[in-house]
Amino acid sequence: MQKMIVVKGRLTGPQSVELAEPVPQAVAEVEVLIRAAEEGNGQRESVAAFLARIPPGTRNKEDIDRQIREERDSWGDR
């Protein structure tokens, strides 16, 4: 059975790949599949920054509490 190890890297030339981390074990031969990363600068936005960007909701506390109460009531005696 073949073992697969996923390591991110960067194509640095037509026949060169630079790995972002060391491979945990020595291997004699490998097969390289190239899948382009998502467009962008390679940096991911933090969850806090994402949440700060989205507009506030339109629901009020009473509406949310009512929906939670109705959902819990539908559970019965579980």
KOLDRENDREN-787777 format. One record per atom (N, C-alpha, C): x, y, z; atom name; residue number from 1; residue in one letter. Coordinates in pm, 1 decimal, decimal comma, always signed. Atoms other than C-alpha are relative to their C-alpha. Layout:
N
ATOM	east	north	up	atom	nr	rest
ATOM	X	Y	Z	CA	NUM	A
...
This chain:
78
ATOM	east	north	up	atom	nr	rest
ATOM	+84,4	-117,7	+0,0	N	1	M
ATOM	+0,0	+0,0	+0,0	CA	1	M
ATOM	+88,9	+124,0	+0,0	C	1	M
ATOM	-77,8	-122,5	+7,6	N	2	Q
ATOM	+132,1	+342,5	-90,2	CA	2	Q
ATOM	-41,3	+95,0	+110,6	C	2	Q
ATOM	+27,8	-98,8	-103,2	N	3	K
ATOM	+161,5	+604,1	+178,5	CA	3	K
ATOM	+11,1	+137,8	-62,0	C	3	K
ATOM	-2,5	-134,9	+54,3	N	4	M
ATOM	+81,6	+963,9	+94,4	CA	4	M
ATOM	+31,9	+98,4	+111,7	C	4	M
ATOM	-35,5	-107,2	-92,2	N	5	I
ATOM	+239,9	+1259,9	+271,9	CA	5	I
ATOM	-29,6	+130,3	-72,6	C	5	I
ATOM	+32,7	-128,3	+62,1	N	6	V
ATOM	+102,9	+1607,4	+199,6	CA	6	V
ATOM	+87,9	+106,8	+63,1	C	6	V
ATOM	-87,6	-108,4	-43,8	N	7	V
ATOM	+355,5	+1889,8	+223,4	CA	7	V
ATOM	-17,4	+114,3	-98,5	C	7	V
ATOM	+12,0	-115,4	+88,5	N	8	K
ATOM	+299,0	+2238,2	+85,8	CA	8	K
ATOM	+138,1	+43,3	-44,6	C	8	K
ATOM	-126,8	-46,2	+51,8	N	9	G
ATOM	+569,3	+2392,6	-122,9	CA	9	G
ATOM	-20,8	+101,8	-109,8	C	9	G
ATOM	+2,3	-101,3	+104,8	N	10	R
ATOM	+655,4	+2627,1	-402,7	CA	10	R
ATOM	+82,1	-51,3	-117,2	C	10	R
ATOM	-72,4	+36,1	+120,3	N	11	L
ATOM	+754,3	+2553,6	-759,5	CA	11	L
ATOM	+99,8	+112,8	-26,9	C	11	L
ATOM	-103,4	-103,1	+14,8	N	12	T
ATOM	+1085,8	+2738,1	-795,3	CA	12	T
ATOM	+66,2	-2,2	-136,3	C	12	T
ATOM	-54,5	+10,5	+135,0	N	13	G
ATOM	+1170,7	+2631,1	-1148,6	CA	13	G
ATOM	-74,5	-109,1	-72,7	C	13	G
ATOM	+72,3	+100,9	+75,7	N	14	P
ATOM	+1052,9	+2402,9	-1425,1	CA	14	P
ATOM	+17,0	-141,4	+54,3	C	14	P
ATOM	-22,6	+133,2	-56,2	N	15	Q
ATOM	+1200,0	+2102,7	-1239,8	CA	15	Q
ATOM	+41,0	+7,0	+146,0	C	15	Q
ATOM	-41,8	-17,1	-139,8	N	16	S
ATOM	+1246,5	+2235,0	-885,8	CA	16	S
ATOM	-118,3	+35,3	+88,7	C	16	S
ATOM	+104,1	-26,0	-99,0	N	17	V
ATOM	+1017,3	+2229,3	-584,2	CA	17	V
ATOM	+66,7	+25,8	+134,2	C	17	V
ATOM	-49,4	-30,6	-134,7	N	18	E
ATOM	+1093,6	+2393,5	-248,3	CA	18	E
ATOM	-111,9	-32,7	+97,8	C	18	E
ATOM	+102,0	+41,9	-96,1	N	19	L
ATOM	+906,4	+2228,1	+39,2	CA	19	L
ATOM	-2,8	+94,3	+119,2	C	19	L
ATOM	+16,9	-90,2	-113,2	N	20	A
ATOM	+766,5	+2435,5	+325,6	CA	20	A
ATOM	+42,8	-63,8	+131,7	C	20	A
ATOM	-40,8	+70,9	-120,9	N	21	E
ATOM	+860,1	+2168,5	+580,5	CA	21	E
ATOM	+71,7	-128,0	-39,8	C	21	E
ATOM	-71,2	+122,7	+36,1	N	22	P
ATOM	+1084,0	+1863,4	+593,5	CA	22	P
ATOM	-94,9	-119,7	-8,7	C	22	P
ATOM	+74,9	+124,5	+12,1	N	23	V
ATOM	+949,9	+1525,8	+488,4	CA	23	V
ATOM	+40,6	-87,8	+118,1	C	23	V
ATOM	-31,9	+72,1	-123,2	N	24	P
ATOM	+927,2	+1309,9	+804,1	CA	24	P
ATOM	+77,1	-130,0	-17,2	C	24	P
ATOM	-72,8	+125,0	+18,1	N	25	Q
ATOM	+1087,1	+1003,5	+648,6	CA	25	Q
ATOM	+70,5	+2,0	-134,8	C	25	Q
ATOM	-73,3	+8,7	+125,5	N	26	A
ATOM	+1338,2	+922,5	+377,6	CA	26	A
ATOM	-75,9	-90,1	-96,6	C	26	A
ATOM	+64,0	+79,8	+102,7	N	27	V
ATOM	+1188,9	+793,8	+54,4	CA	27	V
ATOM	+90,7	-3,7	-122,1	C	27	V
ATOM	-87,0	+15,7	+115,8	N	28	A
ATOM	+1361,2	+665,9	-257,1	CA	28	A
ATOM	-55,2	+74,0	-121,6	C	28	A
ATOM	+61,7	-64,3	+115,6	N	29	E
ATOM	+1119,2	+780,3	-526,6	CA	29	E
ATOM	-134,6	+57,9	+41,6	C	29	E
ATOM	+127,9	-63,9	-29,0	N	30	V
ATOM	+818,3	+1009,3	-522,5	CA	30	V
ATOM	-71,6	+32,3	-130,2	C	30	V
ATOM	+79,8	-49,2	+110,7	N	31	E
ATOM	+538,2	+1112,9	-752,9	CA	31	E
ATOM	-53,1	+135,1	+44,3	C	31	E
ATOM	+39,3	-135,6	-37,3	N	32	V
ATOM	+467,2	+1485,6	-749,8	CA	32	V
ATOM	-122,6	+39,9	-80,4	C	32	V
ATOM	+121,0	-52,5	+62,8	N	33	L
ATOM	+117,1	+1615,3	-824,9	CA	33	L
ATOM	-2,1	+149,3	+29,7	C	33	L
ATOM	-1,6	-144,3	-20,1	N	34	I
ATOM	+96,9	+1991,2	-875,0	CA	34	I
ATOM	-141,8	+52,8	-8,0	C	34	I
ATOM	+130,7	-64,5	-6,2	N	35	R
ATOM	-219,1	+2173,3	-768,6	CA	35	R
ATOM	+25,1	+143,5	+40,2	C	35	R
ATOM	-25,5	-140,9	-27,8	N	36	A
ATOM	-205,5	+2551,6	-785,1	CA	36	A
ATOM	-75,8	+43,2	+125,1	C	36	A
ATOM	+62,7	-54,4	-120,7	N	37	A
ATOM	-277,2	+2727,1	-456,3	CA	37	A
ATOM	-99,4	+108,1	-40,4	C	37	A
ATOM	+96,7	-106,1	+25,8	N	38	E
ATOM	-559,5	+2977,7	-429,4	CA	38	E
ATOM	+73,3	+129,9	-27,7	C	38	E
ATOM	-58,5	-129,9	+30,1	N	39	E
ATOM	-490,8	+3320,8	-567,9	CA	39	E
ATOM	+9,4	+82,6	+127,6	C	39	E
ATOM	-16,8	-86,2	-115,8	N	40	G
ATOM	-370,8	+3577,5	-319,2	CA	40	G
ATOM	+145,9	+5,9	+38,8	C	40	G
ATOM	-138,0	-18,1	-42,7	N	41	N
ATOM	-61,6	+3665,3	-126,7	CA	41	N
ATOM	+48,2	-111,6	+92,0	C	41	N
ATOM	-40,8	+112,1	-82,3	N	42	G
ATOM	-52,9	+3336,7	+66,0	CA	42	G
ATOM	-28,7	+19,0	+148,0	C	42	G
ATOM	+31,6	-24,5	-141,2	N	43	Q
ATOM	-159,2	+3498,8	+393,2	CA	43	Q
ATOM	-150,0	-12,8	+18,8	C	43	Q
ATOM	+142,1	+16,3	-29,2	N	44	R
ATOM	-488,4	+3404,9	+550,4	CA	44	R
ATOM	-43,8	+105,6	+99,4	C	44	R
ATOM	+57,9	-99,3	-88,7	N	45	E
ATOM	-712,0	+3651,5	+723,4	CA	45	E
ATOM	-40,3	-66,6	+131,1	C	45	E
ATOM	+40,7	+56,2	-128,8	N	46	S
ATOM	-772,7	+3596,6	+1093,7	CA	46	S
ATOM	-152,0	+1,0	+9,3	C	46	S
ATOM	+145,4	+6,6	-20,4	N	47	V
ATOM	-1122,1	+3505,8	+1208,8	CA	47	V
ATOM	-50,8	+133,9	+51,1	C	47	V
ATOM	+42,6	-129,4	-56,5	N	48	A
ATOM	-1142,3	+3830,4	+1407,9	CA	48	A
ATOM	-7,4	+106,8	-109,1	C	48	A
ATOM	+1,3	-98,3	+108,3	N	49	A
ATOM	-1053,3	+4037,4	+1099,5	CA	49	A
ATOM	-117,1	-24,8	-94,5	C	49	A
ATOM	+113,5	+33,1	+85,2	N	50	F
ATOM	-1311,1	+3852,0	+890,8	CA	50	F
ATOM	-130,7	+46,8	+63,6	C	50	F
ATOM	+123,5	-39,5	-68,1	N	51	L
ATOM	-1583,3	+3907,5	+1150,9	CA	51	L
ATOM	-15,3	+151,8	+5,9	C	51	L
ATOM	+5,6	-146,3	-3,7	N	52	A
ATOM	-1493,0	+4277,1	+1172,4	CA	52	A
ATOM	-44,1	+56,9	-134,8	C	52	A
ATOM	+34,3	-47,5	+134,3	N	53	R
ATOM	-1544,7	+4308,7	+795,0	CA	53	R
ATOM	-146,9	-18,2	-35,6	C	53	R
ATOM	+137,3	+26,9	+43,0	N	54	I
ATOM	-1895,9	+4164,5	+775,2	CA	54	I
ATOM	-96,7	+95,7	+70,4	C	54	I
ATOM	+94,0	-94,9	-59,7	N	55	P
ATOM	-2193,7	+4392,9	+835,2	CA	55	P
ATOM	-77,5	-64,4	+114,7	C	55	P
ATOM	+76,4	+55,5	-111,8	N	56	P
ATOM	-2394,9	+4353,2	+1154,9	CA	56	P
ATOM	-133,3	-56,7	-48,9	C	56	P
ATOM	+127,9	+60,9	+33,5	N	57	G
ATOM	-2707,8	+4140,5	+1148,2	CA	57	G
ATOM	-115,7	+93,0	+30,3	C	57	G
ATOM	+119,4	-83,1	-20,6	N	58	T
ATOM	-3060,7	+4275,0	+1157,5	CA	58	T
ATOM	-91,5	-56,3	+107,8	C	58	T
ATOM	+85,5	+61,7	-101,7	N	59	R
ATOM	-3201,4	+4040,2	+1423,6	CA	59	R
ATOM	+33,2	+56,8	+137,5	C	59	R
ATOM	-22,4	-48,1	-136,7	N	60	N
ATOM	-3249,7	+4155,1	+1780,7	CA	60	N
ATOM	+4,6	-117,9	+97,7	C	60	N
ATOM	-16,3	+104,3	-101,5	N	61	K
ATOM	-3192,6	+3960,8	+2103,4	CA	61	K
ATOM	-129,7	-77,6	+21,9	C	61	K
ATOM	+128,2	+65,9	-24,7	N	62	E
ATOM	-3562,2	+3888,0	+2154,9	CA	62	E
ATOM	-33,2	-100,1	-111,0	C	62	E
ATOM	+27,0	+89,2	+112,8	N	63	D
ATOM	-3595,4	+3735,0	+1807,3	CA	63	D
ATOM	+87,2	-125,5	+8,5	C	63	D
ATOM	-91,7	+114,3	-12,1	N	64	I
ATOM	-3290,6	+3511,5	+1859,5	CA	64	I
ATOM	-40,6	-88,8	+117,1	C	64	I
ATOM	+43,2	+77,6	-116,9	N	65	D
ATOM	-3405,0	+3406,2	+2208,8	CA	65	D
ATOM	-128,4	-77,3	-29,7	C	65	D
ATOM	+125,3	+66,9	+36,1	N	66	R
ATOM	-3752,8	+3322,0	+2070,0	CA	66	R
ATOM	+29,9	-121,4	-87,6	C	66	R
ATOM	-33,3	+111,3	+88,6	N	67	Q
ATOM	-3600,9	+3104,6	+1795,4	CA	67	Q
ATOM	+66,2	-114,5	+78,0	C	67	Q
ATOM	-65,0	+103,1	-82,2	N	68	I
ATOM	-3380,8	+2920,5	+2047,7	CA	68	I
ATOM	-102,8	-70,7	+87,3	C	68	I
ATOM	+103,6	+59,0	-86,3	N	69	R
ATOM	-3678,1	+2867,1	+2282,5	CA	69	R
ATOM	-90,0	-93,5	-80,3	C	69	R
ATOM	+84,9	+84,5	+84,6	N	70	E
ATOM	-3893,6	+2731,0	+1997,2	CA	70	E
ATOM	+73,1	-128,4	-39,2	C	70	E
ATOM	-77,9	+118,2	+37,1	N	71	E
ATOM	-3616,6	+2494,5	+1888,9	CA	71	E
ATOM	+9,4	-96,3	+118,0	C	71	E
ATOM	-11,0	+86,4	-118,9	N	72	R
ATOM	-3562,7	+2365,4	+2243,3	CA	72	R
ATOM	-133,2	-65,1	+35,1	C	72	R
ATOM	+131,6	+54,5	-28,9	N	73	D
ATOM	-3937,3	+2320,2	+2292,1	CA	73	D
ATOM	-34,6	-114,3	-94,9	C	73	D
ATOM	+30,9	+105,3	+97,3	N	74	S
ATOM	-3951,0	+2105,2	+1977,4	CA	74	S
ATOM	+72,3	-131,2	+32,4	C	74	S
ATOM	-74,5	+120,9	-35,9	N	75	W
ATOM	-3707,0	+1856,8	+2135,2	CA	75	W
ATOM	-80,2	-93,8	+88,7	C	75	W
ATOM	+79,0	+83,4	-91,0	N	76	G
ATOM	-3965,5	+1731,9	+2382,8	CA	76	G
ATOM	+81,4	-35,7	+124,6	C	76	G
ATOM	-67,9	+44,8	-122,5	N	77	D
ATOM	-3824,9	+1522,9	+2673,1	CA	77	D
ATOM	+136,1	-62,5	-26,0	C	77	D
ATOM	-132,5	+60,0	+28,9	N	78	R
ATOM	-3492,9	+1437,4	+2513,4	CA	78	R
ATOM	+103,3	+41,2	+98,1	C	78	R
